[in-house]
Amino acid sequence: MHPEFQQLMSQATRLTRSGNLAAATAAIQAALMGVQPTAASAAPRYDEADVIDVEAREVPASSPSASSPAAAPSPARDDGAAPTSKPTHRAPGESSATQGDFFTAGSFRNSAGQRAYKLYVPPGVNGQARPLVVMLHGCTQDADDFAAGTAMNEVAREQGFFVLYPVQPRETNPQKCWNWFKHNHQQAGKGEPSILADMTRHVIAEYGIDTRRVYVAGLSAGGAMAAILADTYPQLYAAAGVHSGLAAGAAKDLPSALSAMKGIGVRPGAASSTPVPTIVFHGDRDATVHPANAGAVVAASAGADARVQNQRVSGANQGRDSTKRVYTNAQGKVVAEYWEVHGAGHAWAGGSPKGSYTDLSGPDATQEMLRFFFEHPLAVKQ
């Protein structure tokens, strides 16, 4: 285990025992992405209750303007609560039917809170229903950084799909981590899962997205939140990608998050009641999120009865070998994949040096996730 990571985790444990939960949270979030907590993050500008026990605070919506038009009505939420506002931002004069592609900023709000986002719109849409991939960044990252590191927009331009990048601000988490380890951000209709699901629906409605091909993926804390979204909204997301993350329900508070990240007490659980096909990437030398968590993520999708086929993937062209495990159900349908990247740490496999927390060696996680996603459209109800 990396000495700096071990030091931060020990610090977080001591702070938790002493009751300084805000500083402990900053330490664990710093450890999650390998950075030292700053003085500002150790003493956040909001109440400790916001850190551990309550949903993310709502940020007042900005007034509509020429560059921030008022949003159109949006689809109803699962819990029956209507979003309070749905602003979106687009370059002047551009529409979803534009011939050229663009990367635009926006903001979304519902009764659970508000988050900014960036949206990549592919060229030549012209009213055609295209897929949507929701990308959840890791701690300390933002939409631009994550887009650059995964090169997802470049592939989206070639293959013609939308990419949505929700943004976690420091006001709701000092290290910009998604709050995967808080019990009130793990349920449908509450906290960040509610905001992210409704944001997804908003983009679906505004751009006429193909509702059978909506997917979610994330790195680290973003991967953990992607697993939560797959667990809580299985009728919205057709498949999920979890890179260096943790399973839904892996932690309910800070102490259990510390244990899960260290691999303590991590056990493959029962399959989700409505499992979503999931592809998992994890480095076998990840010193930030223990690789044991990958098995728990797979188990939620594949279940205990899945058949497993191991394939050795040569890293001759990239530099790292991988073991690819393909899980099939009784009908022979692929329900999960697990790519164990040998010698890799806590970083996006095959990523670009233009972004942070990327590993240029190894399999191309972006391409492999997209292959898996497009092989798994949402089933049509009979």
GIUR-V65712 format. One line per field, one symbol per residue. ss: DSSP state (A for helix, B for strand, O for the rest). psi: psi as a letter, one per 30 degrees, with the letter a starting at -180 (. if undefined). A space follows every 10 residues. Layout:
ss = ???
psi = ???
//
This chain:
ss = OOAAAAAAAA AAAAAAAAOO AAAAAAAAAA AAAOOOOOAA AAOOOOOAAA AAOOOOOOOO OOOOBOOBOO OOOOOOOOOO OOOOBOOOOO OOOOOOOOOO OBBBBBBBBB OOBBBBBBBB BOOOOOOOOO OBBBBBOOOO OOAAAAAAAA OAAAAAAAAO OBBBBBBOOO OOOOOOOOOO OOAAAOOOOO AAAAAAAAAA AAAAAAAOOO OOOBBBBBBO AAAAAAAAAA AAOOOOOOBB BBBOOOOOOO OOOAAAAAAA AAOOOOOOOO OOOOOOBBBB BBBOOOOOOO OAAAAAAAAA AAOOOOBBBB BBBOOOOOOO OBBBBBBBOO OOOBBBBBBB BOOOOOOBBO OOOOOOOBBO OOOOAAAAAA AAAAOOOOOO OO
psi = kkeeeeeeee eeeeeeefgi eeeeeeeeee eeghlkklee ffilgllfef eefllkkkkk klkkaefilk llkllllegf kkkfliklkl kkfllfglel lljllakkka ffakkllkkk kllhehfkjl lkkkkjllkf laeeeeeeef geeeeeeefh llkkjlkjlf ffkfghkkhf gkfghglkgl beeeeeeeee eeeeeeghkj ffiklkllkc eeeeeeeeee efiffekfll kjjhallkgf lfaeefeeee efgkgkkkal lleikkkkkk kkkfgjgejk fffeeeeeef eelfgkkkkk kkjkgefefk lljkkkklaf ggkkflkjjj jkgkbiljkg lkffllhljf laljeeeeee eeeffilkkk k.
//
